[in-house]
Amino acid sequence: MPPYVYALILHGVIGFLDVLINHEWLSKLPARPECVSEERLHSAREFLFAALFASLAWFEWHGAAVWWIVALFGAELLVSVRDVVVEGDVRQLPASERFLHLFLFMNLGILYTLTGQALLAWHALPTGLAPVDHGWASWLLSAMALGALGWAVRDGLAAVRLRHAAAA
């Protein structure tokens, strides 16, 4: 199995822990009107990771198709940079969240490096999608894609609700 698959799964696990422990349990972000921008950013990032999990679970992206994966990673980086600023402006992050964010950012660098190596190799091939089966990891990434998509919708709806509550 390619190493980037392990890094992608690890990122999903750490991200899930961050969302569950820090965003939901400790900070209760979906109930805080001052966190509407943060919820929007989290929704966008979860959608991007849903697309990454789904895109890399069963396919290699050859030739010009690699730019789809590059675009997803680039958008995720922009969202994460903005999220760091918004979080710092809106609230005091608990130590557990700062701790998990450190591991998320370290793993993101590893994920970019490992996936980037695969993308360089794939870019040299004729353009198209090549089916792959990573066994249990493909199924896990598919489940993670569905979970991230569900959470993206949930956080997006929370952002809309919070915005309407603040306007009322």
Secondary structure per residue as TSV (DSSP state, phi and psi in degrees):
chain	resnum	aa	ss	phi	psi
A	1	M	-	360.0	138.8
A	2	P	-	-65.1	143.5
A	3	P	H	-60.2	-31.0
A	4	Y	H	-62.5	-26.3
A	5	V	H	-65.7	-43.0
A	6	Y	H	-62.4	-43.2
A	7	A	H	-64.4	-37.7
A	8	L	H	-66.8	-42.2
A	9	I	H	-64.0	-44.9
A	10	L	H	-59.3	-40.7
A	11	H	H	-62.5	-41.5
A	12	G	H	-63.2	-40.0
A	13	V	H	-66.8	-47.5
A	14	I	H	-63.7	-42.8
A	15	G	H	-61.3	-41.3
A	16	F	H	-61.4	-43.9
A	17	L	H	-62.4	-41.5
A	18	D	I	-61.0	-46.7
A	19	V	I	-63.8	-49.6
A	20	L	I	-65.8	-51.3
A	21	I	I	-74.9	-51.9
A	22	N	I	-87.3	-50.1
A	23	H	I	-73.3	-39.6
A	24	E	I	-92.2	-53.7
A	25	W	I	-78.4	-54.0
A	26	L	I	-81.1	-50.0
A	27	S	S	-93.4	-19.5
A	28	K	-	50.1	50.7
A	29	L	G	-57.0	-41.3
A	30	P	G	-64.8	-9.1
A	31	A	G	-107.0	4.1
A	32	R	-	-111.1	108.9
A	33	P	G	-55.8	-30.8
A	34	E	G	-70.6	-9.3
A	35	C	G	-102.5	17.3
A	36	V	H	-59.6	-43.0
A	37	S	H	-65.6	-38.9
A	38	E	H	-65.0	-41.3
A	39	E	H	-63.5	-39.1
A	40	R	H	-61.9	-44.7
A	41	L	H	-64.8	-41.0
A	42	H	H	-63.4	-39.8
A	43	S	H	-60.8	-44.5
A	44	A	H	-62.7	-44.7
A	45	R	H	-64.6	-41.4
A	46	E	H	-64.1	-37.5
A	47	F	H	-64.1	-43.3
A	48	L	H	-62.8	-41.2
A	49	F	H	-71.0	-32.3
A	50	A	H	-59.3	-43.9
A	51	A	H	-66.0	-40.4
A	52	L	H	-64.7	-47.9
A	53	F	H	-57.1	-48.0
A	54	A	H	-66.4	-41.3
A	55	S	H	-67.0	-35.0
A	56	L	H	-98.6	-4.8
A	57	A	H	-68.3	-40.2
A	58	W	S	-128.6	2.0
A	59	F	E	-139.3	151.1
A	60	E	E	-105.2	141.7
A	61	W	E	-106.5	100.5
A	62	H	E	-94.5	156.5
A	63	G	G	60.2	-136.5
A	64	A	G	-65.7	-17.8
A	65	A	G	-64.3	-19.6
A	66	V	H	-59.1	-24.9
A	67	W	H	-65.5	-21.7
A	68	W	H	-62.6	-47.6
A	69	I	H	-67.5	-41.5
A	70	V	H	-59.5	-43.1
A	71	A	H	-63.2	-41.6
A	72	L	H	-62.8	-45.1
A	73	F	H	-65.5	-40.2
A	74	G	H	-63.9	-43.5
A	75	A	H	-64.4	-39.4
A	76	E	H	-63.3	-40.6
A	77	L	H	-62.8	-43.5
A	78	L	H	-62.5	-42.9
A	79	V	H	-63.3	-43.7
A	80	S	H	-65.2	-40.5
A	81	V	H	-61.8	-45.9
A	82	R	H	-64.7	-39.7
A	83	D	H	-63.0	-39.1
A	84	V	H	-59.7	-42.9
A	85	V	H	-67.5	-48.1
A	86	V	H	-62.5	-46.1
A	87	E	H	-57.6	-44.3
A	88	G	H	-66.1	-31.2
A	89	D	H	-79.0	-27.7
A	90	V	H	-96.9	-36.8
A	91	R	-	-152.3	162.5
A	92	Q	-	-85.7	119.5
A	93	L	-	-78.8	135.6
A	94	P	-	-66.1	157.4
A	95	A	H	-56.5	-38.5
A	96	S	H	-62.6	-34.4
A	97	E	H	-73.4	-41.6
A	98	R	H	-62.1	-39.6
A	99	F	H	-62.5	-50.3
A	100	L	H	-66.8	-35.2
A	101	H	H	-63.7	-36.6
A	102	L	H	-58.4	-47.7
A	103	F	H	-68.3	-35.4
A	104	L	H	-62.3	-44.8
A	105	F	H	-69.3	-38.2
A	106	M	H	-63.2	-46.2
A	107	N	H	-66.4	-34.1
A	108	L	H	-61.2	-40.9
A	109	G	H	-61.9	-42.4
A	110	I	H	-63.6	-43.8
A	111	L	H	-62.3	-43.9
A	112	Y	H	-61.0	-43.0
A	113	T	H	-65.1	-50.9
A	114	L	H	-67.2	-42.8
A	115	T	H	-68.9	-38.4
A	116	G	H	-59.1	-38.5
A	117	Q	H	-62.7	-42.6
A	118	A	H	-65.7	-41.5
A	119	L	H	-63.3	-37.9
A	120	L	H	-61.4	-43.0
A	121	A	H	-67.6	-42.1
A	122	W	H	-66.9	-35.2
A	123	H	H	-60.7	-27.9
A	124	A	T	-75.6	-10.6
A	125	L	S	-92.5	163.4
A	126	P	-	-60.4	143.0
A	127	T	S	-60.8	132.3
A	128	G	E	158.3	174.9
A	129	L	E	-101.7	131.2
A	130	A	E	-110.9	119.3
A	131	P	E	-64.6	139.8
A	132	V	-	-134.9	157.4
A	133	D	-	-132.0	110.0
A	134	H	-	-92.6	20.7
A	135	G	T	64.7	-132.9
A	136	W	H	-56.7	-31.4
A	137	A	H	-68.6	-35.6
A	138	S	H	-63.8	-41.2
A	139	W	H	-67.6	-40.5
A	140	L	H	-64.9	-43.8
A	141	L	H	-62.3	-36.0
A	142	S	H	-64.1	-43.6
A	143	A	H	-64.6	-40.0
A	144	M	H	-64.7	-36.3
A	145	A	H	-61.8	-44.7
A	146	L	H	-65.1	-41.7
A	147	G	H	-63.6	-43.9
A	148	A	H	-66.1	-37.9
A	149	L	H	-64.4	-44.6
A	150	G	H	-60.0	-42.3
A	151	W	H	-70.5	-33.1
A	152	A	H	-61.9	-43.5
A	153	V	H	-64.8	-44.5
A	154	R	H	-60.1	-48.3
A	155	D	H	-68.0	-35.0
A	156	G	H	-63.4	-44.0
A	157	L	H	-65.5	-37.5
A	158	A	H	-62.3	-41.7
A	159	A	H	-62.3	-42.3
A	160	V	H	-63.9	-45.6
A	161	R	H	-61.5	-45.4
A	162	L	H	-64.6	-38.6
A	163	R	H	-64.8	-43.0
A	164	H	H	-66.4	-38.3
A	165	A	H	-65.1	-38.6
A	166	A	H	-69.9	-32.1
A	167	A	H	-77.1	-23.1
A	168	A	-	-77.7	360.0
